[in-house]
Amino acid sequence: IRSKQYLDCSARGLYVGHISGAANNFADLPSRGKINELEQLCAAFGIRARRLPLLPSVLSLLPELHLYMAQFRATNSTSLSHAQPFNKCGDGPQRLHHSFVLPTTAPSLPNDIEAWRSQQRNIVCNATANQRIMPHTLLRAPPVLPALRPLGSVLSAPATTAVEHKRVRLSPLPPASLSQSMSTGVAPRPPVTICNNNTELPRAAAISNMLCQARDPNLAIVAKDPQIGALMKLMHDSLHGSYAPSTLRNDRGYWREWSYFCSEILGTSPLRTDISANIGWDCIGHQREVFLLSLFTVWKISNMKPRSSQVPVANPRSAHGAISSIRRSHALVTGIELVKTPQINKIIRGFLRSYVQQFGPDVLVPKRKEPMRMSVVKQMVNLPSGSRISPSGRYAVIHWLDPFWTSWRACLLTMLSTGFRKNEISLHSSAVFTKGRLSRASIWWHIGAVTYSDPDVRTLQSFTHGDYVIMKPPLAKNDQFGQAFGNKPIYLPYHESVLCAALALRDLEVRFPMRGAIRQHAPLFAMDARLQPFRHDVIDSIFHRHIGLVVGSEAAQCYSLHSFRIGLACALLKSGKPLPLIQALLRWMSPESLIPYARLDPLEYGNHLIHATSVEITGVTPANLPRLDNDDLVVQCQSVLQSHSDTVFDMNEP
């Protein structure tokens, strides 16, 4: 109230009323003498509360307020009511919602703000006892508002010093500068300093505060029950557990960018909890939220870095992932979804059109890895022991009899026959091996018409033609709970080939046997004898160095561990297998997922075209067929009959 900018907002009238909310309890801490709790709250925000003298204009309002309330009580004693029992503080809300206006003296304001003041005054003064005034009606902002200052600067500033809010320059370049930078072939990438805000807010505490302010007195009581608090914490953990850890890791990065943009650039909160604005009931608020999200989309696209140094700009479609991530994080933190608007897609399409005009369509073409060829895998597994794949390092030299290299060979051939993703055969550097991953207990052995879950070495050595390995698929990104493919095992048959995955798994079991209950906790592919699972970063590095010995270091960049999945899909398609069968063998949920992977072989592509040139098309569109009836004669007959419609004929005349 003491700052000039807030006085300007209330120059023609000070609207006094009670609005129930989470901030009300904290706002009442000083007046209720709870100084210790106020200091704890300020410490949580990194600020310090100070006693500041009020301006004379504010002090003059207090007698008028006291006089108004005395007159109001004298004339409306029967309509006053005590606070409802559900409010423990005893200060409202009341059954009858009274609002009043205190006129103040202030300089003249622009006409648009004056009209807004008059409109709000009429709404308040015309309210009756049976007509409730919605809080958002009184809090709607005028057409022009001065920039508000951060809370910390308001509390820490001296009473006689006016604190100015420091505006932060918007990172994206204006359209003219953006076009100029695009013409030079260099994408604008201003530096971004992201704050280290923790996105995992204590939502359970927020829910407890909400229950304490609910209109049901029973909810306010049970909110303080320790058992209810434990359930709410379990609910909070379950909400975060509904997404994969890798998804939450990516979401934290996008949320830091969203928090930086909202708090540092625009000076607003990243938590958009105005439900009326988000769902469109509040037109002005809805436009504000759409503008905020649209502006962030432009800022994000302008600051995205390309995934490769070979392209000058990043793909604007990547902004879709950032927006989806922020929506997901906002719903987890607040339980409220951000505003939905088609304007985001239009902005991204505008960037796409602009980028294509500047750099051509090749910049936006997705870069896919090459399919793994069977001949390349043969050369990789046929490299002799002692081959050096790197100058130094723990796994610089190939030793096929060591635990790691035995597992590595079995892993390569298993991926070639199953199309496993990297996340299905290895873990992130910070992940822990859990149930649902590929373990020794994930495979069974069908040997001599008998199925074994824990065969001994002698039984494994009798593995021959007609036998096969039964493998249970691990949890995957499209089947995170094993309900889609958990009951559809993979069968790896025995065959005399260097690419036989079943023989490679047999060698792994024979050289490093593992019996009993430990098989459930032992990774199928381990880094060493201590049963450390494969890690993403380690096997990525080893794979590129390993394949580099066969195809060269430059060509190795066109391959990844995902090339095994692409190669299996292409090989099945070239062998004439139908698409539904390929989808089932590689465990895809929809036929659309198969489109980027199953690529036609050049020879097969050409044979299809050659065959098409030998076919003669004989069909004709029905509209282009010749007429088969005498339409002209029928028209003449109809005209003759119409001209003699009034003539009477004698049927007895010849």
C-alpha positions as CSV (number, residue, x, y, z in Angstrom):
1,I,0.0,0.0,0.0
2,R,2.8,2.4,0.8
3,S,4.4,2.2,-2.7
4,K,3.4,4.7,-5.3
5,Q,2.5,2.2,-8.0
6,Y,-0.1,0.5,-5.8
7,L,-1.5,3.9,-4.8
8,D,-1.9,4.7,-8.5
9,C,-3.9,1.6,-9.0
10,S,-6.4,2.5,-6.3
11,A,-6.5,6.3,-6.9
12,R,-10.2,6.5,-7.4
13,G,-11.4,4.0,-4.9
14,L,-10.1,1.4,-2.5
15,Y,-12.1,-1.8,-2.7
16,V,-12.1,-3.6,0.6
17,G,-13.3,-7.2,0.9
18,H,-12.4,-10.6,2.1
19,I,-11.2,-13.3,-0.4
20,S,-10.5,-16.7,1.1
21,G,-7.2,-18.2,-0.2
22,A,-4.0,-19.9,0.8
23,A,-2.2,-16.5,1.2
24,N,-4.7,-15.2,3.7
25,N,-3.1,-17.1,6.6
26,F,0.3,-15.7,5.9
27,A,-1.0,-12.2,5.3
28,D,-2.6,-12.2,8.8
29,L,0.6,-13.3,10.6
30,P,1.8,-9.8,11.6
31,S,-1.6,-8.6,12.8
32,R,-2.0,-11.7,14.9
33,G,1.4,-11.3,16.6
34,K,2.9,-14.4,15.0
35,I,6.2,-12.8,14.3
36,N,8.2,-16.1,14.6
37,E,6.1,-17.7,11.9
38,L,6.5,-14.6,9.7
39,E,10.3,-14.8,10.1
40,Q,10.3,-18.5,9.2
41,L,8.2,-17.8,6.1
42,C,10.5,-15.0,5.0
43,A,13.6,-17.2,5.5
44,A,12.0,-19.8,3.2
45,F,11.8,-17.2,0.5
46,G,15.3,-15.8,1.2
47,I,14.0,-12.4,2.3
48,R,13.9,-10.4,5.5
49,A,10.8,-8.7,7.0
50,R,11.2,-5.1,8.2
51,R,8.9,-2.7,10.0
52,L,8.2,0.2,7.7
53,P,6.3,3.4,8.4
54,L,3.1,4.0,6.5
55,L,2.6,7.0,4.3
56,P,0.3,9.7,5.6
57,S,-2.2,9.0,2.8
58,V,-2.5,5.5,4.1
59,L,-2.9,6.6,7.7
60,S,-5.7,8.9,6.7
61,L,-7.7,5.9,5.4
62,L,-7.9,4.2,8.7
63,P,-10.2,6.7,10.5
64,E,-12.5,6.7,7.4
65,L,-12.6,3.0,7.5
66,H,-13.4,3.0,11.2
67,L,-16.1,5.6,10.8
68,Y,-17.6,3.7,7.8
69,M,-17.8,0.4,9.8
70,A,-19.4,2.1,12.8
71,Q,-22.1,3.6,10.5
72,F,-22.5,0.3,8.7
73,R,-23.0,-1.6,12.0
74,A,-25.5,0.9,13.2
75,T,-27.7,0.7,10.1
76,N,-27.2,-3.0,9.2
77,S,-27.0,-4.7,12.6
78,T,-29.5,-7.4,11.6
79,S,-27.6,-8.3,8.4
80,L,-24.2,-8.9,10.1
81,S,-23.2,-12.4,10.8
82,H,-20.3,-14.1,12.5
83,A,-17.7,-16.1,10.7
84,Q,-18.6,-19.6,9.7
85,P,-17.2,-22.3,12.0
86,F,-15.1,-23.8,9.3
87,N,-12.8,-20.8,9.4
88,K,-10.5,-21.2,12.4
89,C,-9.3,-17.6,12.3
90,G,-12.8,-16.2,12.7
91,D,-12.4,-13.5,10.0
92,G,-14.7,-14.8,7.3
93,P,-16.0,-15.4,4.7
94,Q,-19.4,-14.2,5.9
95,R,-22.8,-15.5,4.8
96,L,-23.5,-12.1,3.3
97,H,-20.8,-10.6,1.1
98,H,-20.6,-6.9,1.7
99,S,-18.2,-4.7,-0.2
100,F,-17.7,-1.0,0.1
101,V,-15.8,1.8,-1.6
102,L,-13.7,4.4,0.2
103,P,-13.1,7.5,-1.9
104,T,-9.6,8.9,-1.9
105,T,-8.0,12.0,-3.3
106,A,-5.5,11.5,-6.1
107,P,-4.4,13.1,-9.3
108,S,-6.6,12.5,-12.4
109,L,-6.0,9.3,-14.3
110,P,-6.5,8.4,-18.0
111,N,-10.0,8.0,-19.3
112,D,-9.7,4.2,-19.8
113,I,-8.7,3.6,-16.2
114,E,-11.4,5.9,-15.0
115,A,-14.0,4.0,-16.9
116,W,-12.7,0.8,-15.4
117,R,-13.0,2.3,-11.9
118,S,-16.5,3.4,-12.6
119,Q,-17.5,0.0,-13.9
120,Q,-16.1,-1.8,-10.9
121,R,-17.7,0.7,-8.5
122,N,-21.1,0.1,-10.1
123,I,-20.6,-3.7,-9.7
124,V,-19.8,-3.3,-6.0
125,C,-22.5,-0.8,-5.1
126,N,-25.3,-2.6,-6.9
127,A,-24.6,-5.9,-5.0
128,T,-27.5,-7.2,-2.9
129,A,-27.5,-9.6,0.0
130,N,-28.6,-12.5,-2.4
131,Q,-26.1,-11.6,-5.1
132,R,-22.6,-12.9,-4.5
133,I,-19.7,-11.0,-6.0
134,M,-17.1,-13.4,-7.5
135,P,-13.5,-12.7,-6.4
136,H,-12.2,-12.6,-9.9
137,T,-14.6,-9.8,-10.7
138,L,-13.0,-7.5,-8.1
139,L,-9.5,-8.6,-9.0
140,R,-9.6,-8.1,-12.7
141,A,-6.8,-5.8,-13.8
142,P,-7.4,-2.4,-15.5
143,P,-6.4,-1.9,-19.1
144,V,-3.0,-0.4,-18.0
145,L,-1.1,-1.5,-15.0
146,P,2.4,-0.4,-13.9
147,A,5.1,-3.1,-13.6
148,L,5.0,-4.7,-10.2
149,R,8.1,-5.2,-8.1
150,P,9.5,-8.5,-6.7
151,L,8.4,-9.3,-3.1
152,G,11.9,-9.3,-1.8
153,S,12.6,-5.8,-3.1
154,V,9.4,-4.4,-1.5
155,L,10.2,-5.8,1.9
156,S,13.9,-5.0,2.0
157,A,13.7,-1.5,0.6
158,P,13.8,1.6,2.9
159,A,10.6,3.4,3.6
160,T,11.7,6.6,1.9
161,T,13.2,5.0,-1.2
162,A,11.3,4.0,-4.3
163,V,12.4,0.7,-5.6
164,E,12.3,0.3,-9.4
165,H,11.8,-3.1,-10.9
166,K,14.7,-4.0,-13.2
167,R,13.5,-5.2,-16.5
168,V,15.3,-8.1,-18.2
169,R,15.9,-7.9,-21.9
170,L,14.0,-10.5,-23.8
171,S,16.4,-13.1,-25.2
172,P,14.9,-13.7,-28.7
173,L,15.9,-11.3,-31.4
174,P,13.2,-9.1,-33.1
175,P,11.8,-10.3,-36.4
176,A,14.1,-8.1,-38.5
177,S,17.2,-9.1,-36.6
178,L,16.1,-12.8,-36.7
179,S,15.8,-12.6,-40.5
180,Q,19.1,-10.9,-40.8
181,S,20.8,-13.6,-38.7
182,M,19.1,-16.3,-40.7
183,S,20.4,-14.9,-43.9
184,T,23.9,-15.2,-42.6
185,G,23.4,-18.9,-41.9
186,V,23.9,-18.5,-38.1
187,A,21.0,-19.2,-35.8
188,P,20.5,-16.7,-32.9
189,R,21.5,-18.4,-29.7
190,P,21.8,-15.9,-26.9
191,P,23.1,-17.3,-23.6
192,V,20.5,-18.4,-21.1
193,T,21.2,-18.7,-17.4
194,I,18.7,-21.0,-15.8
195,C,17.9,-20.8,-12.2
196,N,18.2,-23.8,-10.0
197,N,14.7,-24.0,-8.8
198,N,13.4,-27.3,-7.6
199,T,10.3,-28.3,-9.5
200,E,9.3,-31.0,-7.1
201,L,7.2,-28.7,-4.9
202,P,5.6,-30.1,-1.7
203,R,2.2,-30.7,-3.2
204,A,1.1,-32.7,-0.3
205,A,1.5,-29.6,2.0
206,A,-0.4,-27.5,-0.5
207,I,-3.3,-30.0,-0.5
208,S,-3.3,-30.0,3.3
209,N,-3.6,-26.2,3.3
210,M,-6.4,-26.5,0.8
211,L,-8.3,-28.9,3.0
212,C,-7.9,-26.6,6.0
213,Q,-9.7,-23.8,4.1
214,A,-12.4,-26.1,2.6
215,R,-16.0,-25.4,3.5
216,D,-16.4,-28.9,5.0
217,P,-15.4,-28.8,8.7
218,N,-14.6,-32.5,8.6
219,L,-12.0,-32.0,5.9
220,A,-10.2,-29.3,7.9
221,I,-10.0,-31.7,10.8
222,V,-8.8,-34.8,9.0
223,A,-6.2,-32.7,7.1
224,K,-4.1,-32.7,10.3
225,D,-4.4,-36.4,10.8
226,P,-0.9,-38.1,10.5
227,Q,-2.5,-41.0,8.7
228,I,-4.1,-38.7,6.1
229,G,-0.7,-36.9,5.7
230,A,0.9,-40.2,5.0
231,L,-1.7,-41.0,2.4
232,M,-1.3,-37.6,0.8
233,K,2.5,-38.2,0.6
234,L,1.9,-41.6,-1.0
235,M,-0.5,-39.9,-3.4
236,H,2.2,-37.4,-4.3
237,D,4.8,-40.1,-4.8
238,S,2.5,-42.1,-7.0
239,L,1.8,-39.1,-9.2
240,H,5.5,-38.6,-9.8
241,G,5.9,-42.4,-10.2
242,S,3.4,-42.4,-13.1
243,Y,6.2,-41.3,-15.4
244,A,9.5,-42.9,-16.2
245,P,12.6,-41.5,-14.5
246,S,14.1,-40.5,-17.8
247,T,10.9,-38.5,-18.6
248,L,11.1,-36.7,-15.2
249,R,14.8,-35.9,-15.8
250,N,14.0,-34.2,-19.1
251,D,11.0,-32.5,-17.5
252,R,13.2,-30.9,-14.9
253,G,15.4,-29.3,-17.5
254,Y,12.4,-27.8,-19.4
255,W,10.8,-26.6,-16.2
256,R,14.0,-24.7,-15.3
257,E,13.7,-22.9,-18.6
258,W,10.0,-22.2,-18.0
259,S,10.8,-20.8,-14.5
260,Y,13.6,-18.7,-15.8
261,F,11.4,-17.2,-18.6
262,C,8.5,-16.5,-16.3
263,S,10.3,-15.2,-13.3
264,E,13.4,-13.5,-14.8
265,I,12.1,-12.2,-18.1
266,L,8.4,-11.5,-17.5
267,G,8.5,-11.1,-13.7
268,T,5.6,-13.5,-13.1
269,S,5.0,-16.8,-11.5
270,P,5.6,-20.1,-13.5
271,L,2.7,-21.6,-11.6
272,R,-0.4,-20.6,-13.6
273,T,-3.2,-21.6,-11.2
274,D,-6.0,-19.4,-12.5
275,I,-8.5,-22.2,-13.5
276,S,-11.0,-19.7,-15.0
277,A,-8.3,-18.3,-17.3
278,N,-6.9,-21.7,-18.3
279,I,-10.2,-23.2,-19.3
280,G,-11.5,-20.0,-21.0
281,W,-14.2,-18.8,-18.5
282,D,-12.3,-15.6,-17.9
283,C,-11.8,-14.1,-21.4
284,I,-9.1,-11.6,-20.4
285,G,-7.2,-14.1,-18.3
286,H,-7.4,-16.7,-21.1
287,Q,-5.9,-14.2,-23.5
288,R,-3.1,-13.5,-20.9
289,E,-2.3,-17.2,-20.5
290,V,-2.3,-17.8,-24.3
291,F,0.0,-14.9,-24.8
292,L,2.4,-16.1,-22.1
293,L,2.6,-19.6,-23.5
294,S,2.9,-18.4,-27.1
295,L,5.7,-16.0,-26.1
296,F,7.6,-18.8,-24.4
297,T,7.2,-20.9,-27.5
298,V,8.9,-18.1,-29.6
299,W,11.6,-17.7,-27.0
300,K,12.2,-21.4,-26.8
301,I,12.5,-21.8,-30.6
302,S,14.9,-18.8,-30.8
303,N,17.1,-20.3,-28.1
304,M,17.2,-23.9,-29.1
305,K,20.5,-25.3,-30.2
306,P,20.7,-27.6,-33.2
307,R,21.4,-31.2,-32.4
308,S,24.3,-31.3,-34.9
309,S,26.9,-28.8,-36.1
310,Q,26.0,-29.6,-39.6
311,V,22.7,-27.8,-39.5
312,P,22.5,-24.0,-38.8
313,V,19.2,-24.0,-36.8
314,A,17.2,-26.4,-34.6
315,N,14.0,-28.0,-35.8
316,P,11.1,-25.8,-34.5
317,R,9.1,-29.0,-34.0
318,S,11.2,-29.7,-31.0
319,A,9.3,-27.0,-29.2
320,H,6.3,-29.4,-29.1
321,G,8.2,-31.6,-26.7
322,A,9.1,-28.7,-24.5
323,I,5.5,-27.5,-24.2
324,S,4.3,-31.0,-23.5
325,S,6.9,-31.4,-20.8
326,I,6.0,-28.1,-19.1
327,R,2.3,-29.1,-19.2
328,R,3.1,-32.4,-17.6
329,S,5.3,-30.8,-14.9
330,H,2.7,-28.1,-14.2
331,A,0.0,-30.7,-13.7
332,L,2.2,-32.7,-11.3
333,V,3.1,-29.6,-9.3
334,T,-0.3,-27.9,-9.1
335,G,-2.9,-30.4,-10.3
336,I,-4.0,-27.7,-12.8
337,E,-3.5,-28.0,-16.6
338,L,-2.0,-25.1,-18.6
339,V,-4.1,-23.4,-21.1
340,K,-4.7,-25.2,-24.4
341,T,-4.6,-23.2,-27.6
342,P,-4.0,-24.0,-31.3
343,Q,-1.9,-20.9,-31.5
344,I,1.2,-22.9,-30.5
345,N,0.9,-25.1,-33.6
346,K,0.5,-22.0,-35.8
347,I,3.6,-20.4,-34.4
348,I,5.7,-23.5,-35.0
349,R,4.3,-23.7,-38.6
350,G,5.3,-20.1,-39.1
351,F,8.9,-20.8,-38.0
352,L,9.0,-23.9,-40.2
353,R,7.9,-21.9,-43.2
354,S,10.5,-19.2,-42.5
355,Y,13.3,-21.7,-42.0
356,V,12.5,-23.5,-45.2
357,Q,12.6,-20.3,-47.1
358,Q,16.0,-19.4,-45.7
359,F,17.8,-22.7,-45.6
360,G,15.7,-25.1,-47.7
361,P,13.7,-28.2,-46.6
362,D,16.9,-30.3,-46.1
363,V,17.5,-28.5,-42.8
364,L,14.3,-29.9,-41.3
365,V,14.6,-33.4,-42.7
366,P,15.0,-35.9,-39.8
367,K,18.3,-37.6,-39.6
368,R,17.9,-41.4,-39.3
369,K,20.6,-43.9,-38.4
370,E,21.5,-46.5,-41.0
371,P,20.1,-50.1,-40.6
372,M,22.6,-52.6,-39.3
373,R,23.9,-54.9,-42.0
374,M,24.4,-58.6,-41.3
375,S,27.9,-58.5,-42.9
376,V,29.0,-55.7,-40.6
377,V,27.9,-57.7,-37.5
378,K,29.8,-60.7,-38.8
379,Q,33.0,-58.8,-39.1
380,M,32.5,-57.3,-35.6
381,V,32.1,-60.6,-33.9
382,N,34.9,-62.2,-36.0
383,L,37.5,-59.8,-34.9
384,P,40.3,-61.8,-33.2
385,S,41.0,-61.4,-29.5
386,G,43.7,-58.9,-28.9
387,S,42.3,-56.4,-31.4
388,R,42.6,-52.9,-30.0
389,I,39.5,-50.6,-30.4
390,S,41.0,-47.6,-28.6
391,P,44.5,-46.4,-27.5
392,S,43.6,-46.7,-23.8
393,G,40.8,-47.5,-21.4
394,R,39.3,-50.3,-19.5
395,Y,37.8,-52.0,-22.6
396,A,40.5,-50.9,-25.1
397,V,41.4,-54.5,-26.2
398,I,39.0,-57.3,-27.2
399,H,39.2,-60.5,-25.1
400,W,36.2,-62.7,-26.1
401,L,36.7,-64.9,-23.0
402,D,36.4,-62.1,-20.5
403,P,33.0,-61.5,-18.8
404,F,32.4,-58.2,-20.5
405,W,33.3,-59.3,-24.0
406,T,31.3,-62.5,-23.7
407,S,28.3,-60.5,-22.6
408,W,29.0,-57.9,-25.3
409,R,29.0,-60.5,-28.1
410,A,25.8,-62.1,-26.8
411,C,24.2,-58.6,-26.5
412,L,25.1,-57.7,-30.1
413,L,23.7,-60.9,-31.5
414,T,20.6,-60.8,-29.3
415,M,19.8,-57.2,-30.5
416,L,20.3,-58.4,-34.1
417,S,17.6,-61.1,-33.6
418,T,15.2,-59.3,-31.3
419,G,15.5,-55.5,-32.1
420,F,15.9,-54.6,-28.5
421,R,16.2,-50.9,-27.7
422,K,19.2,-49.6,-25.8
423,N,17.1,-48.9,-22.8
424,E,16.0,-52.5,-22.7
425,I,19.5,-54.0,-22.5
426,S,21.3,-51.3,-20.5
427,L,20.6,-48.7,-17.8
428,H,21.1,-45.0,-17.4
429,S,24.2,-44.1,-15.4
430,S,22.2,-43.3,-12.3
431,A,19.5,-46.0,-12.6
432,V,19.3,-49.1,-10.4
433,F,18.8,-52.6,-11.7
434,T,15.2,-53.6,-10.8
435,K,12.7,-56.3,-11.6
436,G,11.4,-56.2,-15.1
437,R,14.9,-55.8,-16.6
438,L,16.6,-58.5,-18.6
439,S,18.1,-60.9,-16.1
440,R,19.3,-64.5,-16.2
441,A,15.9,-65.5,-15.0
442,S,14.4,-63.9,-18.2
443,I,15.5,-66.8,-20.4
444,W,14.4,-70.5,-20.5
445,W,16.1,-73.3,-22.4
446,H,14.1,-75.7,-24.5
447,I,16.5,-78.6,-24.9
448,G,15.5,-82.1,-26.0
449,A,11.7,-81.4,-25.6
450,V,12.3,-80.3,-22.0
451,T,12.1,-76.7,-20.8
452,Y,14.7,-75.6,-18.2
453,S,14.7,-72.5,-16.2
454,D,18.1,-73.2,-14.5
455,P,20.0,-75.7,-16.6
456,D,23.4,-77.0,-15.6
457,V,26.5,-76.9,-17.8
458,R,26.1,-80.4,-19.1
459,T,22.6,-79.8,-20.2
460,L,23.6,-76.5,-22.0
461,Q,26.4,-78.3,-23.8
462,S,23.8,-80.6,-25.4
463,F,22.0,-77.6,-27.0
464,T,21.6,-78.6,-30.7
465,H,19.3,-78.5,-33.7
466,G,15.6,-78.2,-32.8
467,D,16.3,-76.5,-29.5
468,Y,15.7,-72.9,-28.8
469,V,15.9,-70.2,-26.2
470,I,12.7,-68.7,-24.7
471,M,13.1,-65.1,-23.7
472,K,10.6,-62.9,-21.8
473,P,10.6,-59.3,-23.2
474,P,11.8,-56.7,-20.7
475,L,9.8,-53.6,-19.8
476,A,10.0,-51.1,-22.6
477,K,9.0,-47.5,-23.3
478,N,5.8,-48.6,-25.1
479,D,5.1,-51.3,-22.4
480,Q,6.2,-49.9,-19.1
481,F,4.2,-52.4,-17.1
482,G,4.6,-55.5,-19.2
483,Q,0.9,-55.8,-19.9
484,A,1.2,-55.7,-23.7
485,F,4.2,-58.0,-24.5
486,G,4.9,-59.7,-21.1
487,N,2.9,-62.8,-22.2
488,K,4.4,-62.8,-25.8
489,P,7.8,-64.5,-25.4
490,I,10.7,-64.3,-27.9
491,Y,12.0,-67.6,-29.4
492,L,15.7,-67.7,-30.5
493,P,16.3,-71.0,-32.4
494,Y,19.6,-72.9,-32.7
495,H,21.2,-72.6,-36.1
496,E,24.8,-73.1,-37.4
497,S,25.8,-69.5,-37.9
498,V,28.2,-67.0,-36.4
499,L,25.1,-64.8,-36.0
500,C,23.2,-67.3,-33.8
501,A,22.0,-65.4,-30.7
502,A,21.0,-68.7,-28.9
503,L,24.6,-70.0,-29.2
504,A,26.0,-66.7,-27.9
505,L,23.7,-66.9,-24.9
506,R,24.7,-70.6,-24.4
507,D,28.4,-69.6,-24.3
508,L,27.6,-66.9,-21.7
509,E,25.8,-69.4,-19.5
510,V,28.5,-72.0,-19.8
511,R,31.5,-69.7,-19.2
512,F,29.9,-67.9,-16.3
513,P,27.2,-70.2,-14.8
514,M,24.8,-68.8,-12.3
515,R,22.3,-71.1,-10.4
516,G,19.5,-70.6,-8.0
517,A,17.7,-67.5,-6.9
518,I,20.5,-65.1,-7.8
519,R,19.5,-65.4,-11.4
520,Q,16.6,-63.1,-10.7
521,H,18.9,-60.3,-9.6
522,A,21.8,-60.9,-12.1
523,P,21.7,-58.8,-15.3
524,L,21.7,-60.9,-18.5
525,F,24.5,-58.7,-19.9
526,A,27.0,-57.6,-17.2
527,M,30.0,-55.4,-17.2
528,D,32.1,-57.7,-15.1
529,A,32.0,-60.6,-12.7
530,R,30.5,-58.4,-10.0
531,L,27.3,-58.4,-12.1
532,Q,27.3,-54.6,-12.9
533,P,24.7,-54.0,-15.6
534,F,25.5,-52.3,-18.9
535,R,25.4,-48.6,-18.8
536,H,24.3,-46.3,-21.6
537,D,27.4,-44.1,-21.8
538,V,29.8,-47.1,-21.6
539,I,28.2,-49.3,-24.3
540,D,27.7,-46.2,-26.6
541,S,31.4,-45.5,-26.5
542,I,32.4,-49.1,-27.0
543,F,30.0,-49.6,-29.8
544,H,31.3,-46.7,-31.9
545,R,34.9,-47.7,-31.3
546,H,34.1,-51.4,-32.1
547,I,32.2,-50.7,-35.3
548,G,34.8,-48.1,-36.3
549,L,37.3,-50.9,-36.8
550,V,35.0,-52.4,-39.5
551,V,33.5,-49.5,-41.3
552,G,35.8,-46.6,-40.3
553,S,35.4,-43.9,-37.7
554,E,33.5,-41.5,-40.1
555,A,31.0,-44.1,-41.3
556,A,30.5,-45.3,-37.7
557,Q,28.7,-42.0,-36.9
558,C,25.9,-43.2,-39.2
559,Y,25.2,-46.2,-36.8
560,S,24.0,-46.5,-33.3
561,L,22.6,-49.3,-31.1
562,H,19.2,-48.5,-32.5
563,S,20.5,-49.6,-35.9
564,F,20.0,-53.2,-34.9
565,R,16.2,-52.6,-34.6
566,I,16.1,-50.7,-37.9
567,G,18.2,-53.5,-39.6
568,L,15.9,-56.2,-38.4
569,A,12.8,-54.4,-39.6
570,C,14.4,-53.8,-43.1
571,A,15.6,-57.4,-43.3
572,L,12.1,-58.8,-42.5
573,L,10.6,-56.5,-45.1
574,K,13.0,-57.5,-47.8
575,S,12.4,-61.2,-47.1
576,G,8.7,-60.6,-48.0
577,K,7.2,-60.7,-44.5
578,P,3.9,-58.7,-44.1
579,L,3.9,-55.5,-42.1
580,P,1.6,-56.9,-39.3
581,L,4.1,-59.7,-38.7
582,I,7.0,-57.3,-38.6
583,Q,5.1,-55.2,-36.1
584,A,4.5,-58.2,-33.9
585,L,8.1,-59.5,-34.1
586,L,9.6,-56.1,-33.1
587,R,6.8,-55.4,-30.5
588,W,5.4,-52.2,-31.9
589,M,2.0,-51.0,-30.6
590,S,0.8,-49.4,-33.8
591,P,1.5,-49.8,-37.5
592,E,2.4,-46.1,-37.7
593,S,5.5,-46.8,-35.5
594,L,6.8,-49.1,-38.2
595,I,6.9,-46.5,-41.0
596,P,10.3,-44.8,-40.1
597,Y,12.0,-48.2,-39.7
598,A,10.9,-50.6,-42.4
599,R,12.7,-49.2,-45.4
600,L,12.6,-50.6,-48.9
601,D,15.9,-52.0,-50.3
602,P,17.1,-50.2,-53.4
603,L,17.0,-53.3,-55.5
604,E,13.5,-54.2,-54.3
605,Y,12.3,-50.7,-54.8
606,G,13.5,-50.8,-58.4
607,N,12.0,-54.2,-59.1
608,H,8.6,-52.9,-58.0
609,L,8.9,-50.0,-60.5
610,I,10.0,-52.4,-63.3
611,H,7.1,-54.6,-62.6
612,A,4.7,-51.6,-62.7
613,T,5.8,-50.7,-66.2
614,S,4.7,-54.2,-67.5
615,V,1.1,-53.8,-66.3
616,E,-1.6,-52.3,-68.5
617,I,-4.4,-50.3,-66.8
618,T,-7.8,-51.0,-68.3
619,G,-10.2,-49.4,-65.8
620,V,-12.2,-46.3,-66.7
621,T,-13.9,-43.8,-64.4
622,P,-17.7,-44.2,-64.7
623,A,-18.2,-40.5,-65.4
624,N,-16.0,-40.8,-68.5
625,L,-17.9,-43.8,-70.0
626,P,-20.0,-43.1,-73.3
627,R,-23.7,-42.7,-73.1
628,L,-25.7,-45.9,-73.7
629,D,-29.2,-44.5,-74.2
630,N,-30.9,-42.1,-76.7
631,D,-31.2,-39.0,-74.6
632,D,-31.9,-36.7,-77.5
633,L,-34.8,-38.8,-78.7
634,V,-36.3,-38.9,-75.3
635,V,-36.1,-35.1,-75.0
636,Q,-37.9,-34.7,-78.4
637,C,-40.7,-37.1,-77.4
638,Q,-41.2,-35.2,-74.1
639,S,-41.5,-31.9,-75.9
640,V,-44.1,-33.2,-78.3
641,L,-46.2,-34.7,-75.5
642,Q,-46.0,-31.4,-73.6
643,S,-47.2,-29.4,-76.7
644,H,-50.2,-31.7,-77.2
645,S,-51.2,-32.0,-73.6
646,D,-54.4,-30.0,-74.1
647,T,-55.5,-31.8,-77.4
648,V,-58.4,-34.3,-77.2
649,F,-57.9,-37.4,-79.4
650,D,-60.5,-39.8,-80.6
651,M,-59.3,-43.3,-79.9
652,N,-61.7,-44.8,-82.5
653,E,-60.0,-42.9,-85.4
654,P,-57.5,-44.9,-87.3
